[in-house]
């Protein structure tokens, strides 16, 4: 019986996805299937101790759901907002969580007694799509996650590109409008124009200029209360400001993809994140149209853009698979 149990648990790994609003953890089997998972709210404004307790608690709850303990897993993978140091397992800082030089990799390794692989959350999400989702079968892929911000990942010859600073792939911070950027630090990058936060600011400017929209109630004050679902609903109803905001976002993302295709010419672009999930095929068509128009050369290969298929699971799957491959 003991041998059967050991055999059943062989090859299990744990994936953790730390986000600005939620923590996801999952036990993943050798076939890249989730055996059990857990979701908790991220205490983004609390102390590192509170955050650590929530991350560990979420991981342990997922393991209880799979009827296993830490001794039954072979490794742990974790995705986190960055910048971070994947070699030392330290999160240097984040934009949405109160962290600085947070040694979460070392903390988890000590607590569970297992090796920990830490990387950027979008790197892990794109790697999940590369191994088990929309990009299976490709070798060269670029991932772009359009949500509250914009995250990115470049996979070259089957490997995530980390670069000299170990944080390559921050595509959201590329400058696409120099004039806007020089005049206002909150404008001109892919993230400030195409993200949900960027679209909120776009709508706020339109409302201030006198435009009428049902989205006005979501952009009052300084807080971003608009959800991607709210935007998508009014976009599909033809609200002029919502349509303009979505088209603005898609245009900037299309410009970015055209630039990236000119430089790296990947086989596939995978688009994930809350904005993509809620706007779907309509948004993808807009992006594709702009990318095709502004790319320098598509005679020998077209620009292929697809939606991520794993949803919220991409990050935990990518983290778990990365952990397994590093062992």
HELIX and SHEET records of a PDB file:
HELIX    1   1 UNK A    2  UNK A    9  1                                   8    
HELIX    2   2 UNK A   48  UNK A   65  1                                  18    
HELIX    3   3 UNK A   70  UNK A   72  5                                   3    
HELIX    4   4 UNK A  104  UNK A  112  1                                   9    
HELIX    5   5 UNK A  121  UNK A  132  1                                  12    
HELIX    6   6 UNK A  171  UNK A  173  5                                   3    
HELIX    7   7 UNK A  178  UNK A  183  1                                   6    
HELIX    8   8 UNK A  190  UNK A  194  1                                   5    
HELIX    9   9 UNK A  196  UNK A  208  1                                  13    
HELIX   10  10 UNK A  216  UNK A  218  5                                   3    
HELIX   11  11 UNK A  228  UNK A  236  1                                   9    
HELIX   12  12 UNK A  240  UNK A  264  1                                  25    
HELIX   13  13 UNK A  274  UNK A  294  1                                  21    
HELIX   14  14 UNK A  313  UNK A  326  1                                  14    
SHEET    1   A 5 UNK A  34  UNK A  41  0                                        
SHEET    2   A 5 UNK A  22  UNK A  28 -1                                        
SHEET    3   A 5 UNK A  13  UNK A  18 -1                                        
SHEET    4   A 5 UNK A  76  UNK A  80  1                                        
SHEET    5   A 5 UNK A 116  UNK A 120  1                                        
SHEET    1   B 3 UNK A  84  UNK A  85  0                                        
SHEET    2   B 3 UNK A  90  UNK A  93 -1                                        
SHEET    3   B 3 UNK A 100  UNK A 102 -1                                        
SHEET    1   C 5 UNK A 159  UNK A 160  0                                        
SHEET    2   C 5 UNK A 150  UNK A 156 -1                                        
SHEET    3   C 5 UNK A 141  UNK A 146 -1                                        
SHEET    4   C 5 UNK A 268  UNK A 272  1                                        
SHEET    5   C 5 UNK A 305  UNK A 307  1                                        
END                                                                             
